Amino acid sequence: MCYDGDLIHPLTGTTMRSLRQKKEGVIDTLRQRGYNIIQMLEHDFENLKKTEEFKEFLLQHEVTDRLNPRDAFFGGRTNGIKLFFEGCAKYIDFTSLYPWVNKYCEYLVGHPEIITEHFQDIDNYFGLVKCKVFPPKNLFHPVLLFRYNGKLMFPLCRTCAETLHQNICSHTDEERSITGTWVTEEIRKAREKGYKIIKIYEVYHFQSSSNDLFRSYIDLFLKIKQEASGYLKGCLSDQQKSEYIISYSENENIYLDKNSINVNLGRRSVAKLALNSFWGRWGMNLNKSQLTFVSTVHDFNKMLIDKTKHIKDVFLPTPEIAAFQWTQSNNFVTQDSSTNIFIAAFTRLAMLA
């Protein structure tokens, strides 16, 4: 990708011209020492990828990118197992599922060790793994997810999913294989259900873990929420109220203040919001769509040629105003220290356990 030489790189804080000069200096040094350097500009490579010869090359050669932690973070997993069923329904509500997971489940701590070779058995790792697996052929509820064309699928055959094949699968194991990034706990469960790990490409292994990482935070707002909810139905006498307080402390190790136990819907809503939105912050999308209005030809052209932005849509709300809907280009997404995709991935998985 060609950038304006005066454009500032968001991570290094230097201009693109300086980065290119530094890169060329490194290449010259390597050539002077006898190395044969072959380089290709990104826009040339993008054009090459459109050719039939290159597409055929990719089909015959195994090329994988480095592990991207966000690939292990999947959204909601719901599915209609049976499209029509006549009978009585039973509805079960899990009270405070998100806070329970944050309070009691095991989380990774510290920075990961990135492993790219000499892999051990998957049971020796705790973190994320990028690997290739052969799914079983007779599993009614598949374990591992697979993304294709923006859709989240649970296939037992990758080729059937990609081609939307609806008949009996006759593909080979290699054609059925799935390559992806998952939490190690998920891979272990998949192996229990018949998945076979064929090749491991990369592992993010965390040496330390904790099951009380967020306990103090959860206890703080859970106490507020519970007190603002009032007493349970049936707690009328002083003895019943005392038994309720004791029972809650024995189960959650949270001591409710009897003088603060009163129905307060506003206070309860704030506490519930702090509890339920807590985990989602870790997995927040840092590259959300933005809207910019321009009123001059200069600003309009500046938006169009800006290499740091990916223009998704342009429309004219009025004859004098143009509106751009855009996102940051992948290389220019600003990092946010208040997010942690590893914690988000482990939280999401624990909800399904």
N, C-alpha and C positions, 0 to 999 in steps of 0.2 A: 504494500500500500504506500503510495506517495503522499507525503505530508508537506505542508508549508514549512520551510526551513525555520521560520521564527516561532512556530508553534511550540508551546512548552509541554513537555511530557509530564503527566500528573504524578508519576512515581519518582522519577529522578530529579525533577525540577530544572532540567536543562532543555535547551532547544533541540528540535529534531535535527537541525544542521550539525550541532555539536555531537550528537549521538552517531550520526552517519560518518562524520570525520573520524571519530574514535574507532568505529567499526572498521573503516578502511585502513586505519593505522594498524589495527590488529592483523588484518588480512595481509598487509604488506610485510609485516614482521614474520608471519608464518611462511610466506613465500620466500623470503630471504633465507630462511632456515631450511629450505628444500621441500616444503610441503606443497602438494598439489591441491589447490583450493578451487572447488566448484561452487558457484553461487548462482541463485536465481531470485529475481525480484518477485515480490508477492503478487503483483498484478499479472506478471507473466505466468506464474503458477496457477492463478485463478483461471486464466484463459486455457491453460493446458488441461485443467480438470474437466473442461467442457467437451474435450475431444473423445471420440469413441475409443481410440487406442488406449487412452489413460483410464477410462472407465473399465475396459477389459483387464487392464493391468491390476487395478484395485480388486477386481473380483477374484483374481488368481493369486494375490499376495496378501498376507495378513499384515495389515497396517493398523496400529492402535495408537491413540493419543495417550498422553499422561493422564493419570487419575485426576478427575475433577470432583472434589468433595460434594459439590451441589448435586451431582448426578445420583448420589445416594439418598437424596431427600425427595420423597414422593408425597403426593397429596392424598386426599381422601380415597379410601378403597371400599367402594360399595358395588354391589352387583345383584341383579335379579336372577337367583338360581332357578326359580320356577316362575314363568310368566303369569300363570293363572292357578290359583289354589282356593278351594272352597272349604271353609272351616272357621274355627274360632281363633282370633289373634290374641297373642299375649305380648304386651308391651313392657319392656324392662328398661328402666332409666338408670344409667350409672351416674350417681351423684358425685360431682367434683372429680371427674376422671383425670382431667389435666393436672390439677393440684396434687392428686394422689401419686401420679407418675413422677412429677417433679420432686415430691417429698421422699419417696421410698425407693425409686429405681436407681440402678447403678449408672453413673455417668463417667465419661473419660475426663482426666485431669492432666493439665500440662500441655506440652507440645509433642506432636507425633514423631516417631522414628520412621522415615520414609525408606522402604525396602523395595529394591528393584531386581534383586537376584538372590540366589541361594535360599529359596523359600523353604520354610518348615511347614509342618502340618497346620492347617487352618485353626485347629484348637489352641495353638500357641499364640494366637494373635487376638488383640482386642482393639477394634477400630473400624477401618474401612478397607475393603479389598476390591480390586478390579480383576475379574477373572472370566474365563470361558467355562460354561457348564453344558452338560448333556442332560436335558430334562427327562424324567421317566415318561413312559408312554401311556400309563393307565392311572394317572392321578386326577381325581375329580376336582379337587381344589388345589390348583397350582400355588406354589409358594413365592417364586421369584417374579418380579415385575419386569416389563420390557416396554420401552417407549419407542413408538414408530409413528412418524408423521404427526407428532404432537399428541398422540393418543396413548393412554396408559393401558397396557394389555397384560394378561396372565396366560401366555401361550405355553404349550408343550412343544411347539414347533415354530421356530423363528420364520421360516420360509412361508408357512401357512399364514402367519400373522401379516407378513409383508405383502403377500399376494391376495389376502382375504379369501383363502382357499376354504371352501365349506364342506368338501367331501372327505372321504377317508384319507388320512395322511400316508403317503408312500415315500417320504423323503428319507435320505440317509441321516445318520447321526450328525455328520458335519453340517448338513443343511438344516437340521433341527437345532443346532447349538445356539446358545444365547451368550452374548458378551455384554457385561454391564458392571456397574459399581454398586455394591451393597454393603450394609453393616455386617460385620463378621458374625453376629448372633443370628442374622437372617440366613447366612450361608450354612451355618451349622444346622439350623432347622431344616433347610432344604436338603441337606445331605441325609438327614434322618428319613426324609420322605422319598428318597431314591434318586435325587440329583447327583451327578458325578462331576467333580471338579477336574477339568481336563488341563487347564493351563492357568497359572496365576501371573498377571502382568505387573502388578504393583500393590503394595500394602502400606497403609498408614497405621502404624502400631503405637498404641499408648501404653506406657509402662505403668501408669498409675490410674486408679479409678476411685470413686467415692459414691456412697449411697446416701449421703447427707449433705450434698453440695448446696442445695437450695432449701434445706429444711427450715432454717430460721426465717427465711423470707416467707415461705408458705405458712408457717405457724403464725406469723404476725397477722396476715390478712385473713387466714382461716378463723382465727379467734374473733376478729372484728365481724366477719360474716356470720358466724354462728351466734354471737351475742345479739346482732341486729336482726336475726331471724326469730327471736323470741323462744319461748319454751315449746317443746313438742306438744302436740295435742294429747290431752290426758294428764299432763303434768299440772295438777291443780293444787295439791297440798304442798306444804313446805317440805315434807319428807320426799315426795315424788320429785320435786325440783332439786333437792340435794342429791338424790340418787342419779338424776340425769347429769348433773355436773360431775359427779364422781365417775360415772360410766364413760363420759366423754374424755375425761383426763386419763382414764385407764387405757382407752383405745387410741387416742391421738397424742397423749402426753401434753395436752394443752389445758390449762386451768382457766376456766371461764369465771368471770367476775359476776356474781349473782346480782349485784347492783346495776350492772350494765346490760343485763339480758332483757331487752325490750324491743318490740318490733319497730324497726326504723328502715323503711324500704330504700330511702336514698343512701343511707350509710351502707346497707347491705349490697346495693348495686355497685357502689364504688369499690368495695372490697372484692366482690365477685369479678369485676372487670380486671382488677389488679392480679387476680389469681388465674383467670382463664386466658388472658392475653399475654401472660408472661412468657410462655414457651414460644409463641408465634413470633415474638420479636427476634429470637435467635435466628430464625430462618427467613427473615424479611427479604423480599426482593429489592436489591439495591439499584436496579435499573428500571424504574417505573417510567411509563409514558408521561411526557411533559408536553405542555401546550405553550407556544410562543406566538405573539401577535406582532406583525411588522406593518409599517405604513409607508415605507420608502423602497424604491427599487434597489438602492444600495444594500439595505438590510435584508431584502428578499434574496438577492444574489449571494450575500454573505452566508445566509442559512443554507443555501443549496450546495455551496462548495466547502462547507465546514466538514472536514474529515473526522472530527471527533463526534459527530452526530449521525444517527441513522434515521433518515426522514421516512416516516410511515404514511403520512397523509398531508395533503395541502388543500385547503378550501378557503373560500372567500365569504366570510360572514356578512360583509358589506362591500360595496364597490371600492372603498378606500382602504380596507384592511384585509390582509392575508393572514391566515392562521396555519401554523406548522405543528403537527403532532409528531414527536420524535423521541428517540431514546439515545442514550450514550452508546457509542461504538464499544465493542467488548474491551478493547485495549485502554479505554479511558473511563471505565466505571470507577467511581470514587469508593475507596474502602471505608468501612464503618466498624469501629472497634466495639460497638454495642451489639453486633451480630456474631453468631457462632454456628455455622452450618452443621458442625459435628454434634453439638448439643441438640439441635433441632431434629437431626436424623435419628438420634437415639431416642428422643422423646416420642417421635411419631411411631417408631417401631414398638416401643414399650406399651403404647396404647392398644396395640393389637395382640399383645401376649395373653 
